[in-house]
Amino acid sequence: MDDENNPITEVEQSQPAPRILSPEAQRALAEAAQRRALADQQRANMPKEVNGSGGLEPVRYGDWEINGLISDF
């Protein structure tokens, strides 16, 4: 066969077809994006620490946590 007459190139053949998500999955992705945007906004509105440890709030899980080490108080 003549590959010159084939309109589909190798690149087009190697790419998978886009996935069609169910309405439930689309809603879940939209809700997750909304939660991430809200969390980012809340982090941006937090007051700046002076001489703090930097990074994420160490008591965000209800325990004191730094570098994966947890201490109840």
C-alpha positions as CSV (number, residue, x, y, z in Angstrom):
1,M,0.0,0.0,0.0
2,D,1.0,3.6,-0.5
3,D,1.7,5.4,2.8
4,E,1.7,8.7,0.9
5,N,-2.1,8.5,0.3
6,N,-2.8,7.7,4.0
7,P,-4.0,10.9,5.7
8,I,-3.1,9.7,9.2
9,T,0.5,10.2,10.2
10,E,2.5,8.2,12.7
11,V,2.1,10.8,15.4
12,E,-1.6,10.8,15.1
13,Q,-1.7,7.1,15.4
14,S,0.5,7.0,18.5
15,Q,-1.6,9.5,20.5
16,P,-4.5,7.9,22.5
17,A,-8.0,9.2,21.9
18,P,-9.1,11.8,24.6
19,R,-11.0,10.3,27.4
20,I,-14.7,11.1,27.8
21,L,-15.5,11.7,31.4
22,S,-18.8,11.0,33.0
23,P,-20.8,14.0,34.4
24,E,-20.0,12.8,37.9
25,A,-16.2,12.7,37.2
26,Q,-16.4,16.2,35.6
27,R,-18.3,17.5,38.7
28,A,-15.7,15.9,41.0
29,L,-12.9,17.5,39.1
30,A,-14.6,20.9,39.2
31,E,-15.2,20.5,43.0
32,A,-11.6,19.6,43.6
33,A,-10.4,22.6,41.6
34,Q,-12.7,24.8,43.6
35,R,-11.4,23.4,46.9
36,R,-7.8,23.9,45.8
37,A,-8.5,27.5,44.8
38,L,-10.1,28.1,48.2
39,A,-7.1,26.6,50.0
40,D,-4.7,28.7,48.0
41,Q,-6.7,31.8,48.8
42,Q,-6.8,31.0,52.5
43,R,-3.0,30.4,52.5
44,A,-2.4,33.7,50.8
45,N,-4.6,35.5,53.4
46,M,-2.7,34.1,56.4
47,P,-0.5,36.6,58.2
48,K,3.2,36.3,57.6
49,E,5.3,34.7,60.3
50,V,8.2,36.5,61.9
51,N,11.1,34.2,62.7
52,G,8.9,31.2,62.0
53,S,9.8,27.7,60.8
54,G,8.7,28.6,57.2
55,G,6.8,26.3,54.9
56,L,3.4,24.8,55.8
57,E,1.8,25.3,59.2
58,P,3.2,22.6,61.4
59,V,-0.1,22.2,63.3
60,R,-2.3,21.8,60.3
61,Y,-3.2,18.2,61.2
62,G,-3.8,18.9,64.9
63,D,-0.4,17.6,65.8
64,W,3.0,19.4,65.7
65,E,4.6,18.0,62.5
66,I,8.0,18.9,61.0
67,N,9.7,16.9,58.3
68,G,7.2,14.0,58.8
69,L,8.0,13.7,62.5
70,I,4.9,14.2,64.7
71,S,4.6,15.2,68.3
72,D,1.4,15.4,70.3
73,F,1.2,18.1,72.8
